[in-house]
Amino acid sequence: MGRHEQGHEGPTLDGAGGILSLIATGQASSRAELLQASGLSRVTVTQRLNALLSSGLVRETEETLPSGGRPTRVLAINAASGFLLVANIGETHIHLAAMDLTPAIIAQATLPFSVTSGPEATLQQVGDVFEALAAEAEKTHGFFLGISLSLPTPVDFKRGCVVGPSVLNGWDDFDIIGQLQTRFAVPVYVENDVNLMTICEHKRRFPTVDDMLFVKVGTGIGSGMIAGGRMFRGAQGAAGDIGHIQFLSDDAPLCRCGKFGCVEARAAGWAIARDLSARGFHAETARDVIDLVEQRKPEALMLLRAAGRTIGEVISDAVSIINPSLIVIGGTLARGGDFLLSGIRELVYQRCLPLATRDLSIVLSTAQEDSALFGAAYLLLEDIFAPLKVDRLLERFAARPL
């Protein structure tokens, strides 16, 4: 889109970044809380808050908080003050959306996708749809904050690059951020889908849980970890790749990654579909497996229970290492409910020490929407309003064209 920013007269936002960050991150939602959290004088807080209110970035809601005197209105980010563009690149489709700062969808689109498509052509297509979505969003949410992408592959988050082996052929080390920033001139984030699903679950359902493991069981298997209340990625962003932990045996099945005996090759949707096909059923995907489970086909039920025990075995190792208080099971196969969950619980409680499982909850995800898409939005918003980056956001906001 190649927007060229132009300066204009407006409220003085100099120094207001700290106040904005406190409100955006939920650390302060009233004037009194801003005074306490910022350590600034009442006059300074009032001046900077008034500038943010005048700019439209912050608003006073109808909700009130009790105070020593008259109730005070709750302060919040104005969801309509800007928009972001997000995309979830799956193995067969791309789901794209413009979202406000809630985040909530303003406009969306879906594209067919093949994993054999190269990154350049795919990102060109994504960019074209993004331009159309941005044109729609700009009518009511003028400020373009940034772009966030979800990918079905391992991602080096610091560099924003795919690292193999992956289902996306030719994407290894491709400069995704560079291509999109050249076109849109906004911050760009790239993360793998499981980490983003983890972020979405944590933000929406379990914001007070400090240590949580999310396990996606679909076509493939992966996990994301919240440690100390924050996403844990590891040194290169490879933390949580439990699908490719190997269980070696004489009949170890071949995995899509080229190794033998991976958890994924034994218990992922594609592996169960493979075993059902060998028994004469039509099954190619995780959705086909769930269709047979919902039809109560004994073979499908048996294989899903067995998959649960395999997944439970590898989860028990993770529990022994990171000691979460909560495990959330999501992905297509989670629709199998207790047929999957019973096997997972059986192995976790059987193999782990009582101290690790004493207060451990293992639950199914209740996500009814594209949680990776929303996770991409939460990731962008959390980072862009962070204390170290919020001043740059205000500079861009003040320089936006009117």
C-alpha positions as CSV (number, residue, x, y, z in Angstrom):
1,M,0.0,0.0,0.0
2,G,3.0,2.2,0.5
3,R,1.5,4.8,2.8
4,H,3.6,7.9,3.2
5,E,3.2,9.4,6.7
6,Q,2.6,13.2,7.0
7,G,2.9,15.3,10.0
8,H,-0.1,17.3,11.3
9,E,-1.2,19.4,14.1
10,G,-2.8,17.6,17.0
11,P,-2.6,16.9,20.8
12,T,0.8,16.9,22.3
13,L,1.6,13.2,23.0
14,D,5.2,13.8,24.1
15,G,5.9,11.6,27.1
16,A,2.5,10.0,27.1
17,G,3.8,6.5,26.1
18,G,4.2,5.3,29.7
19,I,0.6,6.2,30.5
20,L,-0.6,4.6,27.3
21,S,1.3,1.4,28.1
22,L,-0.1,1.2,31.6
23,I,-3.6,1.4,30.3
24,A,-3.1,-0.9,27.4
25,T,-1.5,-3.7,29.5
26,G,-4.2,-3.4,32.2
27,Q,-1.8,-2.3,34.9
28,A,-3.9,0.9,35.4
29,S,-7.5,1.6,34.6
30,S,-8.1,4.8,36.6
31,R,-6.5,8.1,37.3
32,A,-5.6,7.0,40.8
33,E,-4.0,3.8,39.5
34,L,-2.0,5.7,36.9
35,L,-0.7,8.0,39.6
36,Q,0.4,5.0,41.7
37,A,1.8,2.9,38.9
38,S,3.6,5.8,37.1
39,G,5.2,7.6,40.0
40,L,4.5,10.9,38.2
41,S,2.9,14.0,39.6
42,R,-0.9,14.5,39.4
43,V,-0.4,17.4,37.0
44,T,1.9,15.4,34.7
45,V,-0.5,12.4,34.6
46,T,-3.5,14.7,34.0
47,Q,-1.7,16.5,31.1
48,R,-0.6,13.2,29.4
49,L,-3.9,11.5,29.9
50,N,-5.8,14.4,28.5
51,A,-3.6,14.3,25.4
52,L,-4.4,10.6,25.0
53,L,-8.1,11.2,25.5
54,S,-8.1,14.1,23.0
55,S,-6.2,12.0,20.4
56,G,-8.8,9.2,20.6
57,L,-6.4,6.5,21.6
58,V,-7.8,6.3,25.1
59,R,-11.4,6.6,26.2
60,E,-13.4,6.7,29.4
61,T,-15.8,3.8,29.5
62,E,-19.3,3.7,31.1
63,E,-17.9,1.3,33.7
64,T,-17.0,2.9,37.0
65,L,-14.7,2.0,39.9
66,P,-15.4,2.9,43.5
67,S,-13.2,5.6,45.0
68,G,-13.0,7.7,48.2
69,G,-15.5,10.1,46.8
70,R,-17.4,10.1,43.5
71,P,-17.0,6.8,41.4
72,T,-14.3,7.2,38.7
73,R,-14.8,6.0,35.2
74,V,-12.6,3.1,33.9
75,L,-10.0,4.1,31.3
76,A,-9.4,1.8,28.3
77,I,-7.8,1.7,24.9
78,N,-10.3,2.9,22.3
79,A,-10.8,-0.2,20.2
80,A,-12.0,2.0,17.2
81,S,-8.8,4.2,17.2
82,G,-6.9,1.8,14.9
83,F,-6.8,-1.6,13.2
84,L,-4.4,-4.4,12.5
85,L,-4.1,-7.0,9.7
86,V,-3.7,-10.7,10.6
87,A,-3.5,-13.9,8.7
88,N,-3.5,-17.6,9.6
89,I,-1.7,-19.5,6.9
90,G,-2.9,-23.1,7.3
91,E,-2.1,-26.2,5.2
92,T,-5.1,-25.8,2.9
93,H,-6.5,-22.3,3.4
94,I,-5.5,-18.8,4.5
95,H,-7.8,-16.9,6.9
96,L,-7.2,-13.1,6.8
97,A,-8.8,-10.4,8.8
98,A,-8.7,-6.7,9.7
99,M,-9.3,-6.4,13.5
100,D,-9.8,-3.5,15.9
101,L,-7.9,-3.1,19.1
102,T,-10.3,-5.3,21.2
103,P,-9.3,-7.4,19.2
104,A,-12.5,-8.1,17.2
105,I,-13.0,-8.7,13.4
106,I,-13.9,-5.8,11.3
107,A,-13.6,-7.5,7.9
108,Q,-12.3,-10.9,6.8
109,A,-11.6,-13.2,3.9
110,T,-10.5,-16.8,3.1
111,L,-8.2,-18.0,0.4
112,P,-7.4,-21.5,-0.9
113,F,-3.7,-22.4,-0.3
114,S,-1.3,-25.1,-1.3
115,V,1.8,-25.8,0.8
116,T,3.7,-26.2,-2.4
117,S,3.2,-22.5,-3.2
118,G,6.3,-20.5,-2.6
119,P,6.6,-17.7,-0.1
120,E,6.9,-14.8,-2.6
121,A,3.7,-15.6,-4.5
122,T,1.8,-16.4,-1.3
123,L,2.8,-13.2,0.4
124,Q,2.0,-11.2,-2.7
125,Q,-1.5,-12.8,-2.6
126,V,-1.8,-12.1,1.1
127,G,-0.7,-8.5,0.5
128,D,-3.4,-8.0,-2.1
129,V,-6.1,-9.2,0.2
130,F,-4.6,-7.1,3.1
131,E,-4.9,-4.0,0.9
132,A,-8.6,-4.6,0.3
133,L,-9.2,-5.3,4.0
134,A,-7.2,-2.2,5.0
135,A,-9.3,0.0,2.6
136,E,-12.4,-1.3,4.4
137,A,-11.0,-0.9,7.9
138,E,-9.7,2.6,7.3
139,K,-13.2,4.0,6.8
140,T,-13.9,3.6,10.5
141,H,-10.5,2.7,12.2
142,G,-8.0,5.0,10.5
143,F,-4.7,4.2,12.2
144,F,-2.9,1.1,10.8
145,L,-0.9,-0.5,13.7
146,G,0.7,-3.5,12.1
147,I,0.6,-7.0,10.6
148,S,0.8,-10.4,12.3
149,L,1.0,-13.8,10.7
150,S,0.4,-17.3,11.9
151,L,2.3,-20.2,10.2
152,P,1.9,-24.0,10.5
153,T,5.6,-24.4,10.9
154,P,8.5,-23.9,13.3
155,V,9.4,-20.2,13.4
156,D,12.4,-18.4,14.6
157,F,10.5,-15.6,16.3
158,K,13.4,-13.2,16.7
159,R,14.1,-13.2,12.9
160,G,10.5,-13.9,11.8
161,C,11.7,-16.8,9.6
162,V,10.5,-20.3,9.0
163,V,13.1,-22.9,10.0
164,G,12.9,-26.5,8.6
165,P,11.9,-29.1,8.3
166,S,8.4,-27.8,7.6
167,V,5.3,-28.4,5.5
168,L,5.9,-25.1,3.7
169,N,8.3,-25.9,0.8
170,G,10.8,-23.2,0.0
171,W,10.0,-21.0,3.0
172,D,13.1,-21.7,5.0
173,D,14.9,-18.4,6.0
174,F,12.7,-16.4,3.6
175,D,12.5,-12.7,4.7
176,I,8.8,-12.6,5.4
177,I,9.0,-9.4,7.4
178,G,11.1,-7.6,4.8
179,Q,8.7,-8.4,2.0
180,L,5.6,-7.2,3.9
181,Q,7.3,-4.1,5.4
182,T,8.5,-3.0,2.0
183,R,4.9,-2.9,0.9
184,F,3.1,-1.7,4.0
185,A,5.7,0.2,6.1
186,V,4.3,-1.0,9.5
187,P,5.6,-3.5,12.2
188,V,5.3,-7.1,11.1
189,Y,5.2,-10.2,13.4
190,V,5.5,-13.8,12.4
191,E,4.9,-16.8,14.8
192,N,3.9,-20.4,14.6
193,D,0.2,-21.3,15.0
194,V,0.5,-23.4,18.2
195,N,2.2,-20.6,20.1
196,L,-0.5,-18.2,18.9
197,M,-3.3,-20.6,20.0
198,T,-1.6,-20.8,23.4
199,I,-1.5,-17.0,23.7
200,C,-5.2,-16.8,22.7
201,E,-6.2,-19.5,25.3
202,H,-4.2,-17.7,28.0
203,K,-5.5,-14.2,27.2
204,R,-9.2,-15.2,26.9
205,R,-9.7,-18.0,29.4
206,F,-6.8,-18.3,31.8
207,P,-5.2,-14.8,32.2
208,T,-4.4,-15.5,35.9
209,V,-2.6,-18.8,35.2
210,D,1.2,-18.4,35.3
211,D,2.3,-21.8,34.1
212,M,0.3,-23.5,31.4
213,L,0.9,-26.0,28.6
214,F,-1.3,-25.9,25.5
215,V,-1.2,-29.0,23.2
216,K,-2.6,-28.8,19.7
217,V,-3.7,-32.2,18.4
218,G,-4.7,-31.9,14.8
219,T,-3.1,-32.9,11.5
220,G,0.1,-32.5,13.4
221,I,1.0,-32.3,17.1
222,G,2.7,-29.4,18.9
223,S,2.6,-27.4,22.1
224,G,3.0,-23.9,23.5
225,M,4.1,-23.0,27.0
226,I,3.3,-20.1,29.3
227,A,5.9,-19.8,32.0
228,G,5.8,-17.1,34.6
229,G,2.8,-15.6,32.8
230,R,4.7,-15.1,29.6
231,M,5.2,-17.1,26.3
232,F,8.2,-19.3,26.6
233,R,9.9,-19.9,23.2
234,G,13.4,-21.1,24.0
235,A,16.6,-19.9,22.4
236,Q,15.5,-20.2,18.8
237,G,11.8,-20.4,19.1
238,A,11.7,-24.2,19.0
239,A,10.3,-24.9,22.5
240,G,7.3,-27.1,22.7
241,D,7.9,-29.2,19.6
242,I,6.7,-32.4,21.3
243,G,5.3,-33.8,18.1
244,H,8.8,-34.8,17.0
245,I,10.0,-36.4,20.2
246,Q,10.8,-40.0,19.2
247,F,9.7,-43.3,20.8
248,L,11.9,-45.8,19.1
249,S,10.8,-49.5,18.6
250,D,11.3,-52.2,16.1
251,D,8.2,-51.1,14.1
252,A,8.7,-47.3,14.5
253,P,6.5,-45.6,11.8
254,L,8.1,-43.0,9.4
255,C,7.2,-39.4,10.2
256,R,6.6,-36.6,7.7
257,C,9.9,-35.0,9.0
258,G,11.9,-38.0,7.8
259,K,12.6,-39.5,11.2
260,F,11.2,-42.7,12.7
261,G,9.0,-43.1,15.7
262,C,7.9,-39.5,16.3
263,V,4.9,-38.9,18.5
264,E,3.2,-37.3,15.4
265,A,3.8,-40.4,13.3
266,R,1.9,-42.4,16.0
267,A,-0.8,-40.1,17.2
268,A,-1.4,-37.1,14.9
269,G,-4.5,-36.8,12.7
270,W,-2.7,-37.8,9.5
271,A,-1.2,-40.9,11.3
272,I,-4.6,-42.1,12.6
273,A,-6.1,-41.5,9.1
274,R,-3.3,-43.6,7.7
275,D,-4.2,-46.5,10.1
276,L,-7.9,-46.1,9.4
277,S,-7.2,-46.3,5.7
278,A,-5.3,-49.5,6.2
279,R,-8.4,-50.9,7.8
280,G,-10.6,-50.0,4.8
281,F,-12.0,-46.6,5.8
282,H,-11.9,-43.4,3.8
283,A,-9.7,-41.1,5.9
284,E,-7.1,-38.6,4.9
285,T,-7.3,-35.8,7.4
286,A,-7.9,-35.2,11.1
287,R,-11.4,-34.1,10.2
288,D,-12.1,-37.4,8.5
289,V,-10.9,-39.1,11.7
290,I,-13.3,-37.1,13.9
291,D,-16.2,-37.8,11.4
292,L,-15.7,-41.5,12.0
293,V,-15.4,-41.0,15.8
294,E,-18.7,-39.1,15.8
295,Q,-20.2,-42.0,13.9
296,R,-18.9,-44.2,16.8
297,K,-16.9,-46.4,14.5
298,P,-15.1,-48.8,16.9
299,E,-11.8,-48.7,15.0
300,A,-11.7,-44.9,15.1
301,L,-12.6,-44.8,18.8
302,M,-9.9,-47.4,19.6
303,L,-7.2,-45.5,17.6
304,L,-8.1,-42.2,19.1
305,R,-7.9,-43.6,22.7
306,A,-4.5,-45.1,21.8
307,A,-3.4,-41.8,20.4
308,G,-4.4,-40.2,23.7
309,R,-2.2,-42.5,25.6
310,T,0.8,-41.8,23.3
311,I,0.2,-38.1,23.7
312,G,-0.2,-38.5,27.4
313,E,3.1,-40.2,27.6
314,V,5.0,-37.3,26.0
315,I,3.0,-34.7,28.0
316,S,4.0,-36.5,31.2
317,D,7.6,-35.9,30.4
318,A,6.8,-32.2,29.8
319,V,4.9,-32.0,33.1
320,S,7.9,-33.4,34.9
321,I,10.1,-30.7,33.4
322,I,8.0,-27.5,33.5
323,N,5.4,-28.4,36.2
324,P,2.4,-26.5,34.8
325,S,-0.8,-26.0,36.8
326,L,-2.9,-26.3,33.7
327,I,-2.9,-28.3,30.4
328,V,-5.3,-27.4,27.7
329,I,-5.9,-29.8,24.8
330,G,-7.0,-28.2,21.5
331,G,-6.9,-28.8,17.8
332,T,-9.3,-30.9,15.5
333,L,-8.8,-34.2,17.4
334,A,-9.9,-32.4,20.7
335,R,-13.4,-32.7,19.3
336,G,-13.1,-36.4,20.2
337,G,-13.6,-35.3,23.8
338,D,-13.1,-37.9,26.5
339,F,-12.1,-40.5,23.9
340,L,-8.9,-38.6,23.6
341,L,-8.7,-36.9,27.0
342,S,-9.1,-40.1,29.0
343,G,-5.9,-41.6,27.5
344,I,-4.0,-38.4,28.1
345,R,-5.1,-38.2,31.7
346,E,-4.4,-41.9,32.3
347,L,-0.7,-41.6,31.3
348,V,0.0,-38.3,32.9
349,Y,-1.3,-39.3,36.3
350,Q,0.3,-42.7,36.0
351,R,3.8,-41.5,35.1
352,C,4.2,-38.2,37.0
353,L,5.1,-37.7,40.6
354,P,2.1,-36.8,42.9
355,L,3.6,-33.4,43.6
356,A,3.5,-32.5,39.9
357,T,-0.1,-33.6,39.5
358,R,-1.6,-32.7,42.9
359,D,-3.2,-29.4,41.6
360,L,-2.9,-30.1,37.9
361,S,-6.0,-29.6,35.7
362,I,-6.2,-31.1,32.2
363,V,-9.1,-29.6,30.1
364,L,-10.3,-29.3,26.6
365,S,-10.1,-26.1,24.7
366,T,-13.5,-24.5,24.1
367,A,-12.4,-22.3,21.2
368,Q,-15.1,-22.0,18.6
369,E,-13.2,-19.7,16.3
370,D,-9.8,-19.3,14.6
371,S,-7.7,-19.0,17.8
372,A,-4.4,-18.7,15.9
373,L,-5.8,-15.7,14.1
374,F,-6.8,-14.0,17.4
375,G,-3.6,-15.1,19.0
376,A,-1.7,-13.2,16.2
377,A,-3.7,-10.1,17.1
378,Y,-3.0,-10.4,20.8
379,L,0.7,-10.9,20.1
380,L,0.9,-7.7,18.1
381,L,-1.1,-5.6,20.6
382,E,0.9,-6.8,23.5
383,D,4.3,-6.1,21.9
384,I,3.3,-2.8,20.2
385,F,2.0,-1.3,23.5
386,A,5.0,-2.6,25.5
387,P,6.9,0.1,27.5
388,L,10.0,-0.1,25.2
389,K,8.0,0.2,22.0
390,V,5.0,2.4,22.8
391,D,6.8,5.7,22.1
392,R,7.4,4.6,18.6
393,L,3.7,3.8,18.2
394,L,2.9,7.3,19.4
395,E,5.3,8.8,16.9
396,R,3.6,6.9,14.1
397,F,0.2,7.9,15.4
398,A,1.1,11.6,15.6
399,A,2.5,11.5,12.0
400,R,-0.4,9.7,10.5
401,P,-2.1,11.3,7.5
402,L,-5.5,12.8,8.3
